């Protein structure tokens, strides 16, 4: 595959959703206008619930106050999908890419993102799998549960939003919502599946390498020197 240059913004500390959204929006605007190269943000969020375009009031209770009382923000967002939770210990990847340079369409692009997660899980001895008509990645051992969510948007040919992989995080906030609008959906993390701690920093770097390899991206500047 031909190598393409893209910028990687890799954050070490959790970022508020509002800050990350402002950055992602600016990067997207610049990419649409050909003022910057394809760019990928990899980060963690401070506690936040995001409500996608298909969210129903029953998926999250319809009142932000109880969720905010637990110390989390609540944001309505323009990605597909329903409600989910983001917090420290969960790796977020926001690719801002000219879609036609990487995939024939949205379906193939979503499958590529799933492949990145499935491959990253395999590196840690975890078997992840996709499910028809349910974007994201699941595990079946030690129990059936969702370990990664995907919600994207393509605006003027450029992608937004992306992947959330639960690495080592507090999973209890998921119990306050219907994750992804799926009833009886159990959520897990890499640390829970493995029964041991997992380095979030290592997962960020590993997924960046996998995403670059799968999409034929040569990170600019090199990944070794890129931490924000």
Secondary structure, 3 states (H helix, E strand, C coil): CCCEEEEEEECCCCECHHHHHHHHHHHHHHHHCCCCCCEEEEECECCEEEECCCCCHHHHCCCHHHHHHCCCEEEECCCCCCEEEECCCEEEEEEECEHHHCCCCHHHHHHHHHHHHHHHHHCCCCCCEEECCEEEEEECCCCCEEEEEEEEEEECCEEEEEEEEECCCCCHHHHHCCHHHCCCCCECCHHHHHCCCCCHHHHHHHHHHHHHHHHCEEEECCHHHCCC
